[in-house]
Amino acid sequence: MAGLSLLLLCQGIYAEESSADLLGLSSASSFITGARQQVQSNSVPPQNNSTTPAQNPLASKNAPTSTTAVNSGDNEDEDTGDASPSPSTTASTTPSTPPTLPPVNPWVPTDNNENLVNAGAFRSVSQDAFPLSPDQINALRNMLDQTQRAQAAAPYKTPPAPTSTSLSIDLAPGAVPPVIRLSKGFVSSLVFIDSTGAPWPIEAYDLGDPSAFNISWDKKGNTLMVQARQDYSYGNLAVNLKNLNTPVMLTLVPGQRVVDYRVDMRVPGQGPQATVSIGDNLPAAADNQLLNVLNGIPPMDGVRLKTENDFAEVWKVGNMVYLRSAYTLLSPAWVAKMSSADGMNAYKLSPAPLVLLMRHGQIVSVKIEGLS
């Protein structure tokens, strides 16, 4: 019976050793060493056959209960003095060799494990150093570019259209002041001339809202440089001309899609620097039709007449002829005349098949066709 207990004990030890590999290396090694020592101590024949499985701490709990009965039988044989040993007693005295346990190999990291560790470390460092992907960086740059464009853009998508024009100033009470079209980021020049086209010097100016507009002046000329600082801040401008008691009032309107790059402000009368021409007989009020011709706009209901050269442009309106030329008209005598600051002239005269012009100090003739 002792041999049977020893065999069951070895099987339990082997089962415990197999489970010890799953629990850990250090605890399994200590458990196996203690088990071997216990097996060696149990290989000695027991001195007292009355030992029960409960007194053996390493006995398997699943041992059959018939062991106690066999031990009781052995005790009865001893009491009767039977000298023949029982089979169980003979088996217990036979020395048994403990089973060989498998070797325990420590865990060694493989190349695959090292690659996984290196890949994890590389991924962690790359995420800390470069948290954004190239596509995300490009997306942020595009968003920044669109935001800057929106902040710097004008209220309209296309740049304002430039224009140059001439305005006739009406100083009479109740007259509507001219409107100057401005835009933020664009400079407009205001040129003041008299009825003969001569410059009219500026003495001073006053701005209604200095925070909304910026004006530059050389303190002696006849030109003001006006620039809008804001898109929707309206204001007005008062300009005092030399030897003119009435100030010229202007309305400044920014945020327009058409910007007045240059405006010739034609003031009625003759200024301090007026040039006197022979046969000068200016009407009291400016002729708007003549002003349009000076600006290159054909007169209403006018018929374009053909000339033999490009020294002049001629239109016929009713019984009068409008002539536009950069040269001075000598003959015939004209009824009305307007000149711009750049030297362009517009004349209103009676129909004539031939006109004479002064061109760079020489007299040239211009033949007009279609006056029948």
C-alpha positions in Angstrom: 0.0 0.0 0.0 2.9 2.3 0.6 4.1 1.8 -3.0 0.7 2.7 -4.3 0.7 5.9 -2.3 4.2 6.7 -3.6 3.1 6.2 -7.2 0.0 8.4 -6.8 2.3 11.0 -5.1 4.7 11.1 -8.1 1.8 11.5 -10.5 0.5 14.4 -8.4 4.0 16.0 -8.4 4.3 15.7 -12.2 0.8 17.3 -12.6 1.8 20.1 -10.2 5.1 20.6 -12.1 3.2 21.0 -15.4 0.9 23.5 -13.8 3.9 25.3 -12.2 5.3 26.1 -15.7 2.2 28.1 -16.3 2.4 30.0 -12.9 6.0 31.1 -13.1 9.6 30.0 -13.2 10.7 30.8 -9.7 7.7 29.3 -7.8 7.8 26.1 -10.0 11.5 25.5 -9.3 11.0 25.8 -5.6 8.0 23.5 -5.7 9.8 20.8 -7.7 12.8 20.8 -5.3 10.6 20.3 -2.3 8.7 17.5 -4.0 11.9 15.7 -4.8 13.0 15.9 -1.2 9.7 14.5 0.0 9.8 11.6 -2.5 13.3 10.6 -1.2 12.2 10.7 2.4 9.1 8.5 1.6 11.3 5.8 -0.1 12.4 4.6 3.3 10.0 1.9 4.7 7.6 3.3 7.2 8.2 2.4 10.9 4.6 2.7 11.8 2.0 1.1 9.5 -0.8 2.9 11.3 0.0 6.2 9.5 -3.0 7.5 7.8 -3.2 9.6 4.7 -4.2 12.6 6.7 -0.8 12.5 8.5 1.1 12.7 5.1 0.8 16.2 3.8 2.0 15.2 0.3 -0.5 12.4 -0.1 -2.9 12.9 -3.0 -6.4 13.8 -2.0 -7.8 11.5 -4.6 -6.2 8.4 -3.1 -8.6 5.5 -2.6 -10.2 5.1 0.8 -9.3 1.4 0.7 -5.8 2.2 1.9 -7.0 2.5 5.4 -8.7 -0.8 5.2 -5.6 -2.5 4.0 -3.6 -1.0 6.8 -6.2 -2.3 9.3 -5.8 -5.8 7.8 -2.1 -5.6 8.3 -2.6 -4.7 12.0 -4.8 -7.7 12.5 -2.1 -10.0 11.0 0.4 -8.6 13.4 -2.0 -9.3 16.3 -2.5 -12.9 15.3 1.2 -13.4 14.9 1.0 -14.5 11.2 4.6 -14.6 9.9 3.7 -14.5 6.2 3.9 -11.0 4.8 1.1 -9.6 2.8 1.5 -8.5 -0.8 1.0 -4.9 0.1 3.8 -5.1 2.7 6.2 -6.7 0.2 5.5 -3.9 -2.4 6.0 -1.2 0.2 9.5 -2.4 1.1 10.7 -2.5 -2.6 12.6 0.8 -3.3 11.1 2.9 -6.1 12.9 5.3 -8.4 11.3 8.7 -8.8 10.3 9.7 -12.4 12.6 11.9 -14.4 11.2 15.5 -14.6 11.5 17.5 -17.9 14.1 20.2 -17.8 13.0 23.8 -17.2 14.3 26.2 -19.8 14.2 30.0 -19.0 12.4 32.4 -21.3 14.7 34.0 -23.9 13.5 36.9 -26.1 13.6 36.1 -29.8 14.4 38.4 -32.7 10.6 38.8 -33.4 10.0 40.1 -29.9 12.9 42.6 -30.3 11.5 43.8 -33.6 8.1 44.3 -32.0 9.6 46.3 -29.1 11.7 48.5 -31.6 8.6 49.1 -33.8 6.6 50.2 -30.8 9.3 52.6 -29.6 9.8 54.0 -33.1 6.0 54.6 -33.4 5.9 56.3 -30.1 8.8 58.6 -30.8 7.5 59.5 -34.3 4.1 60.3 -33.0 5.6 62.6 -30.3 8.0 64.4 -32.8 5.6 64.5 -35.8 2.0 64.3 -34.5 0.5 65.4 -37.9 0.7 63.6 -41.2 1.9 65.4 -44.4 -1.7 65.4 -45.7 -2.9 67.1 -42.5 -0.1 69.7 -42.7 -1.1 70.5 -46.3 -4.7 70.8 -45.3 -3.8 73.2 -42.5 -1.7 75.3 -44.9 -4.6 75.5 -47.4 -6.9 76.6 -44.6 -4.5 79.3 -43.5 -4.1 80.5 -47.1 -7.9 80.7 -47.5 -8.3 82.5 -44.2 -5.6 85.1 -45.2 -7.2 85.6 -48.6 -10.6 86.2 -47.0 -9.2 88.7 -44.5 -7.4 90.7 -47.2 -10.1 90.4 -49.9 -12.3 93.3 -50.9 -16.1 93.0 -50.5 -16.1 92.0 -54.2 -14.1 89.2 -55.8 -12.6 91.2 -58.8 -10.4 94.3 -58.4 -12.2 97.6 -59.0 -12.2 99.0 -62.6 -10.0 102.1 -63.0 -11.3 105.2 -64.8 -10.2 108.8 -65.5 -12.8 111.5 -66.0 -13.5 115.2 -65.9 -16.1 116.9 -63.7 -17.5 120.3 -64.0 -17.9 122.0 -60.6 -21.0 124.0 -60.0 -20.5 126.6 -57.2 -24.1 127.8 -57.3 -26.2 127.3 -54.1 -28.2 124.2 -54.1 -26.0 122.3 -56.5 -25.2 118.7 -55.8 -21.4 118.2 -54.9 -19.6 115.8 -57.2 -19.0 112.2 -55.9 -15.5 110.8 -55.9 -15.4 107.0 -56.1 -12.7 105.4 -53.9 -11.6 101.9 -52.8 -9.4 100.7 -50.0 -5.8 100.3 -51.2 -6.2 102.5 -54.3 -5.1 106.2 -54.6 -7.2 108.7 -56.5 -5.8 112.0 -57.8 -7.9 115.1 -57.8 -6.7 117.8 -60.2 -8.1 121.3 -60.0 -8.1 123.4 -63.2 -9.9 126.5 -64.5 -12.1 126.9 -67.5 -9.0 127.4 -69.8 -7.4 124.2 -68.6 -4.7 126.0 -66.5 -3.9 124.7 -63.1 -5.7 126.3 -60.1 -3.5 126.2 -57.0 -4.8 124.9 -53.7 -4.5 126.9 -50.5 -5.9 124.5 -47.9 -8.3 121.6 -47.5 -10.4 120.1 -44.7 -11.5 116.5 -44.3 -14.7 115.4 -42.6 -13.3 112.0 -41.2 -9.5 112.0 -41.0 -9.5 108.4 -39.6 -11.3 107.1 -42.7 -9.3 108.8 -45.4 -5.7 109.7 -46.1 -4.8 112.8 -48.1 -1.4 113.8 -49.5 -0.6 117.3 -50.8 2.7 119.0 -51.6 1.5 122.4 -50.1 1.9 124.2 -53.4 0.3 122.3 -56.3 -3.2 121.8 -57.6 -3.4 118.0 -57.0 -4.7 116.1 -54.0 -3.9 112.4 -53.5 -6.9 110.7 -51.7 -7.0 107.2 -50.3 -9.7 105.3 -48.4 -8.6 103.6 -45.2 -11.9 101.7 -44.7 -14.4 100.2 -47.1 -17.7 101.6 -45.8 -16.8 105.0 -44.1 -18.3 107.9 -46.1 -17.2 111.5 -45.8 -16.7 114.8 -47.5 -13.9 117.1 -48.5 -13.7 120.9 -48.6 -11.0 122.4 -50.8 -10.0 126.1 -50.8 -8.5 127.3 -54.1 -6.3 130.4 -54.5 -8.3 133.6 -55.1 -11.6 131.7 -54.9 -13.9 132.7 -52.0 -16.2 129.6 -52.3 -14.8 126.3 -51.3 -15.1 123.3 -53.5 -17.2 120.6 -51.8 -16.7 116.9 -52.7 -18.4 113.7 -51.5 -16.0 110.7 -50.8 -17.6 107.3 -51.3 -15.3 104.2 -50.7 -16.0 100.6 -51.5 -16.9 101.1 -55.1 -16.3 98.7 -58.0 -15.2 101.6 -60.2 -12.4 103.8 -58.9 -11.6 107.3 -60.1 -7.9 107.1 -60.7 -7.8 110.7 -61.9 -10.5 113.3 -61.8 -10.0 116.7 -63.5 -12.1 119.1 -61.4 -13.0 121.9 -63.8 -13.8 125.1 -61.9 -15.7 127.8 -63.7 -13.8 131.0 -64.3 -10.2 131.8 -64.8 -7.6 131.0 -62.1 -4.4 132.8 -61.3 -2.5 130.9 -64.0 -5.1 131.2 -66.7 -3.9 131.4 -70.3 -5.6 134.0 -72.5 -6.5 132.9 -76.1 -7.4 135.0 -79.0 -11.1 135.1 -79.5 -11.8 133.6 -76.1 -15.5 133.9 -75.4 -16.4 131.3 -72.8 -20.1 130.9 -71.9 -21.1 131.6 -68.4 -22.1 128.0 -67.7 -20.1 124.9 -68.8 -21.5 122.9 -71.7 -22.0 119.3 -70.6 -22.0 118.1 -74.2 -18.6 119.8 -74.7 -17.4 118.2 -71.5 -18.3 114.7 -72.7 -16.5 115.4 -76.0 -13.4 116.4 -74.0 -13.6 113.1 -72.1 -13.8 111.2 -75.4 -17.5 110.4 -75.2 -19.4 111.0 -78.4 -22.2 113.6 -78.2 -25.8 112.4 -78.1 -27.4 112.4 -81.5 -24.1 113.2 -83.0 -22.8 111.9 -86.4 -19.1 111.1 -86.7 -17.4 113.0 -89.6 -14.4 111.6 -91.6 -11.1 113.5 -91.6 -8.0 113.1 -93.8 -5.7 112.5 -90.8 -5.9 111.6 -87.1 -5.1 115.1 -85.8 -8.7 115.7 -84.7 -12.0 113.9 -84.1 -15.2 115.7 -85.4 -18.9 115.2 -84.7 -21.9 117.1 -86.2 -24.8 117.8 -83.8 -27.6 119.8 -85.5 -26.1 123.0 -86.9 -22.9 122.8 -84.8 -19.6 120.9 -85.0 -17.7 119.5 -82.0 -14.0 119.0 -82.5 -11.6 117.1 -80.1 -7.9 117.5 -80.6 -4.6 117.7 -78.6 -3.6 120.7 -80.7 -4.8 124.3 -80.6 -7.5 125.4 -83.1 -6.5 128.5 -85.1 -9.3 128.8 -87.7 -12.3 129.1 -87.8 -13.3 130.9 -84.6 -14.8 128.6 -82.0 -17.9 129.3 -79.9 -16.9 127.4 -76.8 -13.7 125.6 -75.6 -12.7 123.2 -72.8 -9.2 121.9 -72.0 -8.1 119.2 -69.6 -4.9 119.1 -67.5 -3.2 116.7 -69.9 -3.5 119.2 -72.8 -6.6 117.8 -74.6 -8.9 120.4 -76.1 -12.6 120.3 -77.1 -14.1 123.0 -79.3 -17.7 123.9 -80.4 -17.8 125.8 -83.7 -19.8 126.4 -86.8 -19.5 123.8 -89.7 -16.4 124.3 -91.9 -14.9 122.0 -94.5 -11.3 122.9 -93.5 -9.8 123.8 -90.1 -6.3 124.9 -89.2 -4.4 123.6 -86.1 -1.2 124.5 -84.4 0.9 121.3 -84.1 4.3 121.7 -82.4 4.7 125.2 -83.7 3.6 124.4 -87.2 0.2 125.0 -88.9 -1.5 121.9 -90.2 -4.8 121.7 -92.0 -7.5 119.1 -91.4 -10.1 118.5 -94.2 -13.5 117.5 -93.0 -15.8 115.4 -95.2 -19.6 114.9 -95.0 -20.8 118.4 -94.3 -23.1 118.7 -97.2 
